Amino acid sequence: MAALRRFIADYPRGTAEGRYVEASLPELPFESGAFDLALSSHFLFLYSEQLDMDFHIRAAEEMFGVASEVRIFPLLQIGGTPSPHVAGVVEAFRARGAFATLEPVAYEFQRGGNQTLRLRRK
Ligand SMILES: C[S@@+](CC[C@H](N)C(=O)[O-])C[C@H]1O[C@@H](n2cnc3c(N)ncnc32)[C@H](O)[C@@H]1O
C-alpha cells in the first residue's frame, strides 16, 4: 500500500516529466540499451494461459533489447502454479548466449512466488 500511494502521488509529475510512458509488450518505444534494468512484475508468466510461449519470448527479447538486464517476477501463473513458459524463455536466452538464471528474492506476494528470472549478457 505504501508503494501504491507513492506511485499515485508521483504519477502526474512523473508523466509530465516523461518518466511514465504507456506501452504494450511485445513492443516498447525505447532505444536499444536505454536502461540498465527492465522489470516485469506480475505480468509475464502470470498470464500463461492467455499469452503463449512465443509472446513470452518476444516480450522478453524486446525488454532485453532496451535494457542491459531483465528481471521477470514471479515465475507463477494465476492460481499459483509454476508457469509452463519459464523453461522455454530460459532455453531461448541460453541458446543466444545470454545468462538466464532463476534466483530467490525476499519478496513473496503469491505463496511460493519468491523467485525471479534474471537475464543478462555474458
Ligand atoms: C497484475 S497487474 C500488475 C501490475 C504491477 N506491475 C504490479 O506488479 O503490481 C498486470 C499489469 O499488466 C499490464 N499489461 C497488460 N497487457 C500488457 C502488455 N501487453 N504489455 C505490458 N503490460 C501489460 C496491465 O496493464 C496491468 O497493469
The ligand as a MOL file (V3000), in Angstrom:
LIG
                    3D

  0  0  0     0  0            999 V3000
M  V30 BEGIN CTAB
M  V30 COUNTS 27 29 0 0 0
M  V30 BEGIN ATOM
M  V30 1 C -1.4840 -7.8770 -12.2830 0
M  V30 2 S -1.1020 -6.2950 -12.9760 0 CHG=1
M  V30 3 C 0.4930 -5.9950 -12.2700 0
M  V30 4 C 0.7330 -4.5460 -12.0510 0
M  V30 5 C 2.1040 -4.1860 -11.4470 0
M  V30 6 N 3.1890 -4.4640 -12.4030 0
M  V30 7 C 2.3480 -4.9100 -10.1550 0
M  V30 8 O 3.2480 -5.7460 -10.0710 0
M  V30 9 O 1.6180 -4.6280 -9.1940 0 CHG=-1
M  V30 10 C -0.7660 -6.6890 -14.6710 0
M  V30 11 C -0.3990 -5.4630 -15.4930 0
M  V30 12 O -0.0290 -5.8800 -16.8210 0
M  V30 13 C -0.3660 -4.8120 -17.6810 0
M  V30 14 N -0.3990 -5.3010 -19.0870 0
M  V30 15 C -1.4120 -5.9180 -19.7420 0
M  V30 16 N -1.0520 -6.2080 -21.0110 0
M  V30 17 C 0.2160 -5.7240 -21.1700 0
M  V30 18 C 1.1380 -5.7180 -22.2700 0
M  V30 19 N 0.8340 -6.2680 -23.4670 0
M  V30 20 N 2.3500 -5.1530 -22.0720 0
M  V30 21 C 2.6790 -4.6270 -20.8700 0
M  V30 22 N 1.8600 -4.6180 -19.7940 0
M  V30 23 C 0.6440 -5.1530 -19.9420 0
M  V30 24 C -1.7190 -4.3460 -17.1760 0
M  V30 25 O -1.9760 -3.0310 -17.5790 0
M  V30 26 C -1.5280 -4.4570 -15.6570 0
M  V30 27 O -1.0950 -3.2160 -15.1310 0
M  V30 END ATOM
M  V30 BEGIN BOND
M  V30 1 1 1 2
M  V30 2 1 2 3
M  V30 3 1 2 10
M  V30 4 1 3 4
M  V30 5 1 4 5
M  V30 6 1 5 6
M  V30 7 1 5 7
M  V30 8 2 7 8
M  V30 9 1 7 9
M  V30 10 1 10 11
M  V30 11 1 11 12
M  V30 12 1 11 26
M  V30 13 1 12 13
M  V30 14 1 13 14
M  V30 15 1 13 24
M  V30 16 1 14 15
M  V30 17 1 14 23
M  V30 18 2 15 16
M  V30 19 1 16 17
M  V30 20 1 17 18
M  V30 21 2 17 23
M  V30 22 1 18 19
M  V30 23 2 18 20
M  V30 24 1 20 21
M  V30 25 2 21 22
M  V30 26 1 22 23
M  V30 27 1 24 25
M  V30 28 1 24 26
M  V30 29 1 26 27
M  V30 END BOND
M  V30 END CTAB
M  END
